[in-house]
Amino acid sequence: MRIYLTLTAEDRAALESARTALPLTPGRAAWAVTAQGRTAFPGEDEEDLEYEALQDAVHVAYSTGSPRERALVIAADVPDTTIVEAEDGGAFGVRLTAEASARIASFHVTELDAAAAEADDTDPALLWFDAAEPAAALAFLDATAAAG
């Protein structure tokens, strides 16, 4: 199943080592297309539902960082049997129930920092980076902090 993860310090260390998979522990929050999400957005196709799950992860990432920081979300694949819908994660929230190795599919970095995105009042625009480009994704993420 495709999940969306907000970047943690442990994830960052793995990405800086150019790993193609992330070790995930039970209880880790993520976002994915869920039955609840399908019910909340009837008639939406799978791609639109994935977009909604990704945007939920982006908004959580924004809320945990500085207003002047961009957010990075990791798209990754895990076995379906390792996740359950989260009670507190909104329509797309899931939690890991077992250790899993998440195969990285791509990275998504917000174009704007959190404050600018809030002022824009639309879904944050995302730049897509291939799974083979963790260094480029992290460099773009850090560009705001270096400039500020």
Backbone bond lengths (Angstrom), bond angles and torsions (degrees), N, CA, C in turn:
res aa  C-N    CA-C-N  psi(-1)  N-CA   C-N-CA  omega(-1)  CA-C   N-CA-C  phi
1 M - - - 1.445 - - 1.526 108.75 -
2 R 1.305 115.32 139.94 1.464 120.94 177.11 1.526 108.73 -79.25
3 I 1.323 115.43 127.27 1.459 121.21 176.14 1.520 109.16 -124.51
4 Y 1.323 114.57 161.43 1.463 121.67 178.47 1.516 107.72 -121.81
5 L 1.322 115.42 126.45 1.459 122.54 -174.59 1.521 110.51 -118.12
6 T 1.319 116.05 137.23 1.458 119.11 170.76 1.526 107.48 -78.24
7 L 1.306 116.54 148.98 1.460 122.44 -176.30 1.525 110.89 -72.05
8 T 1.335 116.24 129.24 1.467 121.98 173.29 1.529 108.63 -111.42
9 A 1.322 116.25 169.83 1.468 120.10 177.27 1.527 110.73 -60.88
10 E 1.332 116.77 -39.14 1.467 120.40 178.72 1.530 111.09 -65.22
11 D 1.334 115.87 -40.23 1.467 119.76 177.16 1.524 110.17 -61.99
12 R 1.319 115.56 -43.92 1.463 120.14 -178.13 1.526 110.64 -59.21
13 A 1.318 116.66 -43.72 1.468 120.16 178.54 1.526 110.84 -60.75
14 A 1.323 116.62 -40.80 1.469 120.21 178.52 1.524 110.63 -65.41
15 L 1.327 116.69 -41.02 1.466 120.14 -179.81 1.523 111.25 -67.68
16 E 1.320 116.63 -37.44 1.463 119.83 178.07 1.524 111.13 -66.27
17 S 1.320 116.81 -22.60 1.467 121.81 175.85 1.523 111.77 -89.95
18 A 1.331 116.30 6.15 1.468 123.63 178.04 1.524 112.76 61.05
19 R 1.313 117.32 34.83 1.464 120.32 176.16 1.524 109.45 -74.03
20 T 1.314 115.92 150.28 1.466 120.93 179.37 1.524 111.83 -102.81
21 A 1.332 115.85 -0.11 1.463 121.10 177.60 1.524 108.39 -140.31
22 L 1.317 114.92 151.53 1.461 120.98 178.35 1.518 109.49 -116.19
23 P 1.324 117.28 132.82 1.461 118.65 173.39 1.529 109.11 -77.93
24 L 1.314 116.68 127.98 1.463 121.47 -179.27 1.521 109.45 -116.37
25 T 1.317 115.21 142.84 1.456 120.64 -178.81 1.527 110.73 -106.58
26 P 1.321 116.82 156.73 1.466 119.81 177.33 1.526 111.03 -56.97
27 G 1.320 115.59 141.03 1.453 121.40 -179.96 1.516 114.08 95.04
28 R 1.325 117.67 -13.49 1.467 120.75 -179.27 1.523 109.86 -62.79
29 A 1.314 115.77 131.88 1.464 121.42 177.72 1.519 109.92 -80.35
30 A 1.317 114.94 145.26 1.460 122.07 176.03 1.525 107.10 -154.10
31 W 1.317 115.74 177.37 1.463 121.54 178.58 1.510 107.69 -131.87
32 A 1.338 115.68 143.27 1.460 121.40 -176.42 1.524 108.64 -159.54
33 V 1.310 115.77 168.99 1.461 119.94 173.42 1.527 107.17 -72.83
34 T 1.317 115.35 122.25 1.466 121.86 -176.52 1.529 110.05 -123.48
35 A 1.315 115.55 169.38 1.468 120.16 175.08 1.526 109.86 -60.91
36 Q 1.319 116.54 -40.90 1.464 120.26 178.68 1.532 110.80 -63.33
37 G 1.321 117.03 -38.93 1.461 120.84 177.48 1.520 111.93 -64.95
38 R 1.326 116.21 -40.37 1.472 119.72 177.48 1.525 110.94 -63.36
39 T 1.331 116.27 -37.53 1.466 120.73 178.85 1.528 110.73 -69.63
40 A 1.328 116.51 -39.37 1.466 120.94 -178.39 1.529 112.25 -70.17
41 F 1.331 116.79 -25.53 1.467 121.61 -178.21 1.529 109.72 -126.65
42 P 1.334 117.49 66.58 1.470 119.67 -177.56 1.529 111.01 -63.23
43 G 1.307 115.07 141.80 1.456 120.11 177.72 1.521 114.56 85.80
44 E 1.331 117.68 -8.49 1.468 120.44 178.65 1.527 109.40 -78.58
45 D 1.333 116.44 143.03 1.459 118.73 177.02 1.531 109.87 -83.01
46 E 1.318 115.99 172.99 1.466 121.79 -174.85 1.530 111.93 -58.54
47 E 1.312 117.07 -40.51 1.464 120.50 -179.37 1.531 111.29 -64.10
48 D 1.327 117.00 -41.49 1.464 120.25 177.84 1.527 111.17 -66.05
49 L 1.324 116.73 -38.43 1.461 120.15 178.05 1.532 110.91 -66.23
50 E 1.324 117.05 -39.34 1.468 120.26 176.40 1.527 110.36 -62.45
51 Y 1.316 116.60 -39.66 1.467 120.73 177.39 1.529 110.36 -60.45
52 E 1.323 117.32 -43.78 1.466 121.05 179.40 1.527 110.92 -63.33
53 A 1.325 117.25 -41.92 1.467 120.82 178.25 1.528 110.52 -63.83
54 L 1.319 116.69 -42.93 1.464 121.57 177.68 1.524 110.58 -61.19
55 Q 1.320 117.66 -44.57 1.462 120.54 179.91 1.531 111.34 -64.09
56 D 1.332 117.64 -36.92 1.468 119.38 175.50 1.525 110.08 -59.41
57 A 1.329 116.77 -44.00 1.466 120.56 178.98 1.527 110.82 -63.34
58 V 1.318 117.45 -39.93 1.468 121.29 178.65 1.526 110.36 -60.88
59 H 1.314 117.04 -45.47 1.468 119.87 -178.25 1.530 111.52 -64.97
60 V 1.318 117.32 -36.60 1.464 119.98 175.64 1.528 109.71 -66.85
61 A 1.324 117.19 -42.30 1.469 120.35 178.55 1.527 110.74 -60.87
62 Y 1.315 117.11 -42.16 1.463 120.40 177.05 1.529 110.85 -60.14
63 S 1.313 116.70 -40.81 1.467 120.00 -174.67 1.523 112.93 -70.59
64 T 1.314 117.92 -17.43 1.464 120.23 -178.37 1.519 113.30 -98.01
65 G 1.320 117.65 -6.39 1.460 120.47 -178.31 1.516 112.20 -112.83
66 S 1.304 114.94 -172.56 1.461 122.24 176.97 1.527 109.53 -74.83
67 P 1.336 117.50 149.44 1.469 119.67 177.19 1.530 113.03 -60.74
68 R 1.310 117.31 -19.66 1.468 120.91 -178.64 1.526 112.73 -98.13
69 E 1.326 117.06 15.08 1.465 120.99 179.73 1.519 111.15 -110.32
70 R 1.311 114.48 146.64 1.456 120.77 169.09 1.527 107.79 -77.52
71 A 1.308 115.91 171.48 1.464 121.12 177.28 1.521 109.32 -121.20
72 L 1.323 115.92 147.37 1.459 122.18 176.08 1.518 107.89 -122.93
73 V 1.323 115.57 130.65 1.462 122.17 176.33 1.522 107.59 -121.19
74 I 1.316 114.81 136.61 1.463 122.05 -179.58 1.524 108.48 -101.23
75 A 1.317 116.80 125.70 1.465 121.44 171.43 1.522 106.46 -92.65
76 A 1.323 116.06 127.98 1.461 120.00 -176.45 1.525 109.65 -146.84
77 D 1.312 115.10 162.84 1.460 121.00 -179.67 1.522 110.05 -115.38
78 V 1.337 114.82 134.15 1.462 122.39 177.11 1.529 108.34 -133.97
79 P 1.333 116.98 160.06 1.469 118.71 175.10 1.533 110.80 -62.70
80 D 1.313 116.58 138.73 1.467 121.67 179.46 1.525 111.95 -54.43
81 T 1.313 116.75 -32.33 1.467 121.09 -175.31 1.522 113.31 -71.47
82 T 1.325 118.14 -7.15 1.469 120.38 -177.15 1.520 113.40 -97.97
83 I 1.339 118.06 2.13 1.464 119.43 -178.31 1.524 111.66 -131.84
84 V 1.324 113.87 154.07 1.466 122.25 172.51 1.522 107.38 -136.29
85 E 1.329 115.49 158.38 1.459 119.01 175.53 1.519 108.89 -65.57
86 A 1.329 115.93 138.98 1.465 121.56 -179.65 1.521 109.69 -88.77
87 E 1.304 116.16 142.04 1.462 120.27 179.09 1.519 111.96 -70.93
88 D 1.327 116.90 -27.20 1.464 120.75 -174.41 1.522 113.21 -116.12
89 G 1.318 118.12 21.12 1.455 120.03 -174.75 1.510 115.46 -108.44
90 G 1.318 117.65 16.05 1.453 119.42 -177.41 1.519 110.66 74.00
91 A 1.314 115.85 -169.76 1.463 120.97 -175.43 1.526 113.23 -64.19
92 F 1.334 117.41 -23.06 1.459 120.27 -175.14 1.528 113.54 -116.12
93 G 1.312 117.74 4.93 1.454 120.84 -177.79 1.517 112.75 -73.39
94 V 1.323 115.57 136.82 1.464 122.51 174.96 1.527 108.44 -134.94
95 R 1.317 115.19 163.95 1.466 121.91 175.59 1.520 108.52 -133.06
96 L 1.318 115.14 144.86 1.456 120.67 175.30 1.522 108.85 -74.31
97 T 1.311 117.16 135.34 1.459 121.82 178.53 1.514 112.40 -104.15
98 A 1.314 116.17 -10.74 1.460 121.15 -178.03 1.523 108.38 -150.74
99 E 1.314 115.60 161.51 1.460 118.38 174.35 1.519 108.57 -60.65
100 A 1.315 114.96 143.57 1.462 119.71 -179.97 1.516 109.21 -149.84
101 S 1.297 114.68 153.07 1.453 121.27 171.61 1.521 106.19 -104.32
102 A 1.322 115.97 113.25 1.459 121.11 -177.48 1.527 109.30 -90.94
103 R 1.324 116.20 118.97 1.465 120.74 177.60 1.526 108.16 -79.66
104 I 1.324 116.02 119.90 1.464 120.99 -177.08 1.525 109.75 -70.10
105 A 1.337 115.25 130.87 1.461 121.49 178.00 1.526 111.08 -102.48
106 S 1.341 116.27 -39.96 1.461 120.56 -178.47 1.520 109.66 -170.41
107 F 1.324 114.07 172.07 1.460 122.02 176.57 1.524 107.98 -123.79
108 H 1.321 116.02 145.86 1.459 121.59 179.12 1.523 107.43 -130.56
109 V 1.332 116.06 119.70 1.462 121.30 -178.52 1.520 107.84 -117.70
110 T 1.324 115.17 134.64 1.459 119.05 -179.49 1.521 110.46 -68.94
111 E 1.311 114.80 142.90 1.461 120.62 178.59 1.529 110.72 -71.21
112 L 1.334 116.10 -36.68 1.460 121.82 -177.91 1.520 110.75 -108.86
113 D 1.325 115.77 157.22 1.457 118.65 172.36 1.527 108.80 -75.32
114 A 1.321 116.67 173.15 1.466 121.29 -173.96 1.525 112.27 -60.69
115 A 1.330 117.77 -43.03 1.466 120.71 -178.54 1.524 111.25 -64.46
116 A 1.312 117.07 -44.24 1.467 120.55 179.95 1.525 110.87 -67.23
117 A 1.319 116.99 -37.72 1.466 120.23 178.77 1.523 110.71 -65.77
118 E 1.323 117.06 -39.10 1.463 119.98 178.50 1.527 110.50 -64.89
119 A 1.316 117.13 -40.54 1.466 121.07 178.57 1.525 111.15 -66.53
120 D 1.335 116.94 -32.21 1.463 122.23 -179.26 1.528 111.31 -70.40
121 D 1.326 117.28 -30.92 1.460 123.97 175.30 1.532 113.68 59.26
122 T 1.319 117.01 33.51 1.463 122.13 171.50 1.524 107.30 -131.76
123 D 1.318 117.07 173.49 1.460 118.72 175.23 1.521 108.56 -60.51
124 P 1.325 117.31 134.49 1.465 119.54 179.71 1.530 112.05 -59.33
125 A 1.322 115.71 133.94 1.464 120.87 174.48 1.524 108.17 -72.10
126 L 1.326 115.53 139.66 1.459 121.06 -176.07 1.517 110.77 -120.22
127 L 1.318 115.42 140.06 1.453 121.33 170.80 1.520 106.99 -97.99
128 W 1.327 116.27 135.25 1.451 122.75 -176.30 1.521 109.11 -98.83
129 F 1.332 115.50 134.87 1.459 121.90 175.53 1.523 108.08 -126.66
130 D 1.317 116.07 136.83 1.457 122.34 178.54 1.531 110.28 -65.01
131 A 1.316 116.41 158.00 1.464 121.51 178.17 1.525 112.26 -57.93
132 A 1.323 117.05 -24.96 1.465 121.42 179.67 1.531 112.49 -83.94
133 E 1.344 117.76 3.16 1.462 121.19 -175.66 1.537 113.89 -118.33
134 P 1.323 118.77 44.40 1.466 117.56 -179.47 1.528 112.83 -63.30
135 A 1.319 117.65 -36.44 1.468 120.02 -179.35 1.528 110.82 -64.03
136 A 1.316 117.44 -41.29 1.466 120.83 179.30 1.526 110.89 -67.23
137 A 1.326 117.25 -39.86 1.467 120.71 178.67 1.525 110.53 -63.90
138 L 1.325 116.69 -44.37 1.466 120.17 179.16 1.527 111.28 -66.65
139 A 1.323 117.32 -37.62 1.472 120.38 178.65 1.524 110.56 -63.61
140 F 1.326 117.20 -42.07 1.464 119.69 178.51 1.525 110.40 -67.01
141 L 1.321 116.53 -40.74 1.464 121.06 177.27 1.524 110.47 -57.89
142 D 1.313 116.70 -43.78 1.464 122.01 -175.46 1.525 113.83 -80.46
143 A 1.313 118.23 -12.83 1.467 121.03 -175.67 1.524 111.99 -59.37
144 T 1.313 118.60 -36.34 1.462 121.29 179.48 1.514 110.64 -66.92
145 A 1.330 116.27 -45.30 1.460 120.19 -178.60 1.526 110.76 -62.41
146 A 1.320 116.85 -39.03 1.460 120.50 -179.43 1.523 111.07 -68.65
147 A 1.334 116.63 -35.31 1.463 120.39 -178.52 1.524 111.58 -77.06
148 G 1.347 116.76 -26.78 1.460 120.98 -174.17 1.449 114.18 -86.08
